[in-house]
Amino acid sequence: MALKEGDRTPWGRADQVEDIAPGVQAVGTSTHGGIKLDRKRNALIPAPFRRGGGWYEEDAEDNIVLAFLPDGFTNLDVTASVQYLRDQYPDAWITHYGDAEPLSPARSRVLRERAWWEGHADDYVVRAAWGAWYPTVPVGSVGVCAYPGRECQKNCPDHALERWFLVPEIEYDARDQLGFVIDLERHQPWNRGEP
């Protein structure tokens, strides 16, 4: 049965429903939206990517539908959606494609991030930074709080493991987008003090 305006969705009541292709509907609510696939169309999505009930939210999972059921999406870039799947869902990609389409960190953002964090599990990685506006940070430096990488990704890292350092501002500004790793030989300890 096709979805219609007023029907319930995972994001609230549908206030917009558009037929994209047979068994494929775009759904909008007052706060969010996505794509609804009927049972037949949802069965065409490979199992590692398939979502229960045929609901695919619009900020990420819609790329799954576009990559595997592109008909009806005439103005969207299927290539970008396929790359999004490699980047964001590498485990599902590897399960589905295996050796037929190998996936490496060079081809997947999530795998790059995992490799980066694994490589820096025991290094001190910056979690917070203060500029020269902070009273105890000298001009041209950045004061940072760092944790071992294995702690850094936790919501509540072990504060007993935190360390404070001063880093040259020019060096900190050129940091890797995944994070800044402290060089214990070069970056001097910092006593943050009270503001």
HUMOBEL-V671141 format. One line per field, one symbol per residue. psi: psi as a letter, one per 30 degrees, with the letter a starting at -180 (. if undefined). Layout:
BEGIN
psi=???
END
This chain:
BEGIN
psi=kkklkflklfgakkfkkkkelkgkkkkkaffaaakkkleeeeffkkeffkkkfgkjlffeffeeeeefifkfifgljeeeeeeeeeefheeeeeeefbfeikklffgkeeeeeeeeeefgeflkkkfllkaffkegjlkglkklkllkeffefkeiljfffklklkkkeeeefglkfflkkkjfeekklkjeak.
END
